[in-house]
Amino acid sequence: MSDNLSNLFSMPNGHAVDIKSLDRLNISQFQETVMNGIGQGLRISAMFAHPVSSDGLRIWAILTHDRQSLVVPVYTDLKTRCYPSLTPQCPQVQGFEREMFEQWALRPEGHPWLKPLRFHDAYGNTGLSKSCQSPVMGVTDFFRVAGEDVHEVAVGPVHAGIIEPGHFRFQCHGETVLHLEIALGYQHRGVERHLIGGPNSRTIHYMETLAGDTTIGHATSYCQAIESLSGARPSLRALALRGVALELERIANHVGDLGALSGDVGFLPTMSYCGRIRGDVLNISALICGNRFGRGLICPGGVAFDMDGQRASELRRRLDDVEADLNSAIDLLWKTSSVMARFEGTGALSRDLCDQSGLVGPVARASGIERDIRQDFPLGIFQYTQIPICTGDSGDVFARAYVRWLEIQRSIMFIREQIGTLPDGNSVQPAADLLSDHLTVSLTEGWRGEICHVALTDDQGRFRHYKIVDPSFHNWIGLAMALRGQQISDFPLCNKSFNLSYCGHDL
């Protein structure tokens, strides 16, 4: 690590540290450390606050160093409810600072866009009057643009079919989008609050339903956190089966996205094929554990379902069929000029903008950023095998679609390799009691990108606080940026190329 940060504690992904061993920084040192880290190539994977006394709050920043595979946790304690905002110099934290303001009435002075993130009441007793707790911007306060031919288009929060609720407000000049403002929070369930005092019998079910299409990703991050706090060491066999489930989840969702993108440009052959093939991939997950989304499979200490030779043979056969069908269906996309005319150049994001905003997953990789937890912070089976990173360079809808196709192919190869060489070992090893007064950070590359779970235990080994950052939390601002200068009719296509989670954001 560089000289300016070399004196800070750092640790690998999935390790636990005694909180008492970490240096407490004052607010100036804390902010200087964060800014120095960002300036030297680190990212903000999480930032959050929790109470440490009747009138004091602790702010944590979880910095991650991709090139050195290190996690740097830093914290500061505040007795006041105001601090200088980092957002003007570090756009990555804009959402985190808004979240802390809404939850704990911590006001980041100088924040350029201080408004509620999810529109819920402040947590607990903030020590402030009700008027002080109220957000500075109301639920219906949006940016406004005035002038001839300028108009606004409001979409949602209710959408067609089974789409989750979210409100999108477009400021347009004619058909050109000047600004898209996204208002979420309709799916807020207070999950993080319910996790305090755990783990208990309900905890794993919360994790599996944080974002229903990312059951394996979130359950894996949670179980890695528990294992680091308890000293449990899953067998290589269990780690391999977790990896297979994670990549099946990636394939199923990427296939669904490619089908949805095809439908948004009216290309029905690939749309129809992908709808069916996605179901086939989900059925492979059901073959392993009895549930199409993988619920009940991942557990602390390993996996709850093993795989015998007959089932492994059937999995390989089904995977061969999926691959053959996908090669036919997806190949049609790249060979159809009308599809390429809509994909290429639409909703482009530059590499610099992705870096400044802290975007993750296929969205970042489509803009040329080689950012992937499986390579940068390998844990589980990825400590022993690698999946090549797939990137694009144009940052548009085409790049985001093509990166998904490349990742599907790499994931299929990985699954074949793992199933063909499953090591011996127990499928699960029971976890022991959790360490007290410890912190752990667990990172997983979900199909949308980086999943970050941060667990802090109290003196009884229970969760003092549990912070979850779904990749959608980082990437919603990227969708807003991608729409600037686009035709409003391009919104469905851009939206599908991101395919972000509403409930994953609204924890």
N, C-alpha and C positions, 0 to 999 in steps of 0.2 A: 504494500500500500504506500501511497505517496507520503512525503515527509509531513505534510500538514495534518494528516490523519493517522499517522503511524502510532501515535500514543493512545488511540482509541481501541477499546476492546472490539474484536471481530470474531466471528465464528462461522463454521460451515452451515449449510442448510440442514435443518432437522436436529440441531444440537440445543441443549439446555444450559442456561447459565444462572448462577445465584445472583439475584437482583442486588443483593448487598455488595457484591463485588464490583458493580458498575459505578462509575463516577457520576454524581449528580451535577449537572451544569446549571449555571444561572441562565436566564432567558437570553442574554446577549451571547454567551458562549454557545448555547444551543443553536441559535439562529446562524451564528458564524460557522459552526460546524456543518450544519445542513447546507449552507450556501457553498462552503468550500468543497463539500462532497459532490454537490451537483456540478460545480465548476471543474471537478477532476474526473467526471464521467460516471459518478454514482447516480442511482435513481431513488425515488421515494416509492417504496412498495406499500407502506402503510404509515398513517399518521393518525393519532387518536388521543383522547383524554379519558381519564377516570379519576374518581375521588380518592384521596389518600388521607383525608381528615374531614372534619365537619365543615371547614371553610376553605380547604385547599384542593387543587386539582393537579394531576401530573399529566404532562404531555409527552408522548413517545413519538419518535420518528424512527422508522425502520428503513435504513439505507441499504441498498444492495449494490455490490460491485460485480457486474457481470463478468468482466475479464479475469478477475481473481477468485470468483466463486465464493465471495465472502459476504456475510450479513453483518451490518454495523448498527446495533441498537443504541440510541441515545435518548436521554430524557431530561426534563426540567420540571420543577415544581413551582406553581404559581399561587399566590395568595390574592392577587387581583384578578379582575375579569377582563382585562384589556392587555394586549400585547401588539407589537408592530407586525403587520401582515408580511408574510414572505411571498405572497402571490405576485406582486408587481415584478419581482426579480426571478421568481421560480413558479411559472404557471402550473407545474405539476401538482402543486398543493392546493389549488383553488377549491377543489371539491372537498378536500379534507378539512380545510379551514371553515368552509361553510357548514360542514357537518358538525364540527365541534361547537360552532356558534349556535346552531339549532339545538344541540343536545344539552349543552352546559352553559349557554349564554357567555361563552368566551369570545369576546369581540376582537377580531383582527383589524386593528386600526389601519386604514389605507387600502383595505381590500376593494378592488375595483368593481366587484359584482356580488356584494354581500346580500344574499337573499336565501330563503329556506331551500334546503335540498330535498326534503321529503314532507314538510308541512305537518310535523307532529309536535306535541307538547314537549317542553324541556324535561329532561330526566331529573327526578329527585328534587331536593331542595338546593337551588342554585345560590341561595343567599341574596337574591335580588328581588325587587318588586315585580309584579306581573308586567308592568309597563316596560321594565328593563328587559324582561325575557322575550318580549314580542319582537319578531324579526323586523328589520328596518324596511323591508319590502313586503307587501302583502301577497296573498295567494294569487291575486289577479294582476299584480304589477309586472308588466312586461316592457321590454324596450319598445320604443315607438320611433317610427321613421315618418317624416312628413314631406310632402311635395307632390307635384303633379304626377299622375300615373303611379303613385306609390299606394299600395294597398296591403292588407294583412289577410292571411288565410289561416284559419284555426282548424286543426284536425285532432279529433279525440277529445277526451280520453277514451270514449267508447269506440271500439273498432269492429270491423266485420268479423264474423266467425269466432274463433277461439283466441284471437290475438289479445295479449294482455293490455291493460289500460295504461295509456301515457298520452300526454298532451303535447302537440307540436304546433308552434306558432311561427308562421313564415312571414317575414317582411319582404315584400317584393316590389320591384320596379318593372311593371309589365309582367313578363313571365320569368324574369331573372330574380333569383333569391339573393337578397342582400344579407339577410341574417336569419338563422333558424334558432329559436329558443325552445329548449326541451324542458318540460316540467314533468317530473316523475313523483313517486311517493304513494301512488294509489295501491301498491302492493305491500306497503310497509306492515310488517307483522311483529316487530320488536323481538326478533329471534335472538340477537346478541344479548339482550337483557335477560332472556329466559335461560341462557347458558350459564349465567353467574351462579356459583354455588355447586355446579356440576363437577365432574361428569356424573350422570345418572342414567337410568334405563331409557330416558327419552332423548338423550343427547345425540346418539347416532341417527335417530330418525329426523331430528332437526337438520343434521348435516346432509342427509340424503335428499332433503327437499328444499334446501336453500335456493337452488335453481334446478328445477326438475330434470332438465336435459343435461345436467352436469353432476349426476349422482355419484359417479365413480371419482371424478376429480375432487369434489369437496370431501367425500368420505375418506379418500386417500390422504388429503392434507390433514384432516382431523386425526386420523389414526397415526400418522407419522408424528404429530405433536404429542399424542398420548404416549407413544413408544419412547420418544426422547425424554419425556418427563418421568417415565417409569423404568427405563432401562431394558424394556422388552426388545428382543431382536428377532423379527420374523425370519423364517427359513428362506433360502434362495428359491425354493419351490413356490412359496407363498408370494414372494416378490415378483416372480415371473408371471404368476396368474394375475396379480394386480396390474402388471404392465399390459398383459393381453386385454384385460377388461378396459383399461384406460384408452388403449388404441382402438378397440371396438367402438367405444363411445365417440372417439374422434371421427372415425370413418362414418358412422351413422349420421352424425350431425353435419359433416361436410357434404355427404351425399344429399341430405335434405336441403342444404343451402344451395347446391348447384341446381337441384330441381326447382327450387323457389325462384332463383335468378332466371332460369329458363322461362318459367311461367310469367315473370314480370315483363319479359320482352315478347311474349306471345309465341314462344317456341315450344309447342306442346309435346313433340316426341320425347325429348330429354326430360321434360317435366314429369311426364307420365311414368317413364322408366324409373326415374330416381325415386319417385314416391313409393313404388313397389320395392325397389332394391333397398331403400332405407329400412323398410319393414323386415326384409330378409336379414339385414345386419342386426337389427334389434332382436330378432329371433335367435341369432347365434348367442347373444348375451343371455337370453332365456335358457338356452341349452346348457349353459354353465351353471346358472344359479336359480333358474325358475322364474326370473323376472326380466322383462325386456329392457328395463332401464338399469339393471344391475343392483337393485335394492336388496339388501341382505347379504351381499357378497363380501364387501370389505369390512373388516372388524379389527379392533386393536389386537396386535399380535400376529396378524396374518389375514387369512380368508376363511370364510365359513363353509365354503364348498370346494372340494378337491376335484380333480379330473382324472378319470381312468382312461385306459388306452382306447376303448371303444368310443367314448365321448370325444376324445382328441381326434380320432380318425374321422368322425362325423363333422367335427368343426372344420377340419381341413377340406373336406369335400364341399361343404357349404361355402367356404371362403373361396374356393376355386370357381364355383358358380357365380358368386358375387363379382369376382374380378373380371370374368369373361363378359358378364352383362354390362359392367361399368365401362369397360373398354369400348364397347359398341355405343353405349348411350352418351358418354361424355365426349367421345371423339367427334360426334356430330356438332357439338358446340363450336369447336375451334375451326371446323371446316365450313361453317355457315356464315356468309358475309354479312347478312342482316343482323345476326347476333353480335358479331365482332364490331359492327358499326355502332351498336348501342353500348357495348362494354368498354371499348377502348376510348380513353380520354375522359370518361365520366367519373366525377367525384374523386379527382386525383388529390392525393396528399403528398407533400414533399417529405423527404427524410428529415429535414431540419424541424419541420412542424411536428412530426411524430415524436422526435426526441424531446423537444421543448414541452410537449403535452404529456409525455410519459406513456405513450400508447404501447400496447402489448399484443402478443399473439399474431395470427395471420395478418391482421391489419398493419402492424409494424413491419412484419417480414415482407409484405407486399411493397413496401416503400424502401426496401433494401437494407433493413436493420436485422442483423443476425442475432435475434434475441429469442432464446428458447430455454426454459428452465431445465429441460432434459439434458442440454449440453452445458449450460452455464452454472447450474447448481444441481448436479446429478445426485439423485437419492433413489433408494430402492433398486430395482433392476437396472436402472440407467447408470448406476455406478460400474456396471460390468459390461454393458453393451451400449451402443450409440445408434441413434437414428439421424441420418444427415438432415441438416437444416435446409428448408426450402424457402427461397426468397424470390422476389420480383424486383423490378426497378422503377416501374411506372406509377405505382401507388394508386392506380385507378380500379374501377370495378373489375376489369379484365385481370389485373394482377392479383386482386384478392380472390377471384375465382380460380385462377390457375394455381396459385399457391395451395389452395385447398385440394385441387386435383393431385398435385405432386405429393402432398402429405398423405392422401389416401393410399397412393401407391407405396410409399415408404412404410406406412403402418401395416399394410398387408404383408410386406416382406418381413417386418419385425415379428408379427404374430406367427407366421409360418416357422420362423427360426426358433421362437420360444417354445412352441408346441412340439417341435421336433426334438428339442433337447431339454425337456423338463427335468430338472434335477430331483433327486430323492429328498425327502424331508417331510416334517409335519406341516399340515396346512395352517395350523394356528398354535401359538404359544401364549398362554394367558398373561396379561399385563399385571404388574404389581401396583402398589399404591404410588401416587404421584409425589414427586419431590415438592417440598414446601418452599415458598418464597423464591420461586424460579420463573424464568421466562424462556419460552422457546418460540422459534419462527419456523414454520413449515411451508415450503414453496412447492407447487406442483404445476406442470404445464398442462392445463385443461385444454379442451378443444378451442375455446375462445382466447386462451392465453394464460398469463400468470395468475394463479390462485394463491393467495397469501392468508395463512391462519397464524395469528399470534395469541398464545395462551400465557396468562400470568396466574400463578397460584398464590394462595394466602398461606398463613402459618399452619393451616390444617391440611394443606395439599388439595384444596378445592379451587375452582376457578374464581380468582378475584376479578378478572376481566378476560373477555375473549373477543378478539377483533378479527373480522373476516373481510377480506377485500376480494370481491369477484372481479374478473377482468373487465366486465362491463363498466365498473366504476371508473376505470381509467379511460375507457374508449368512447363513452357517450359524447364527450366534448369533441372527439375526432369526427363523429358523424356530423355534428353541427358545422365544423370547419369544412368538411367535404362538400357541403351543400352551397357554400358561398360561391356566387358567380354561376351556379348551375341553373338550368331550367327547373321550375317547380315540378314538372312532369317526371323529372329524373329522381325524385325523392324515393318512390317505392324501390327502385333498383338500387340506389345507394344504401337505403336502409337494410335491404336484404343482404347486401355485400358485407355489412357489419354484423347483422343478426345478433344484436345485443339483448341481454336479459333485463327485463323490468324487475322481476322479483329478486334476482341476484343483486341488483343495485339497491333495492328498497329494504334491505335487511333491518 
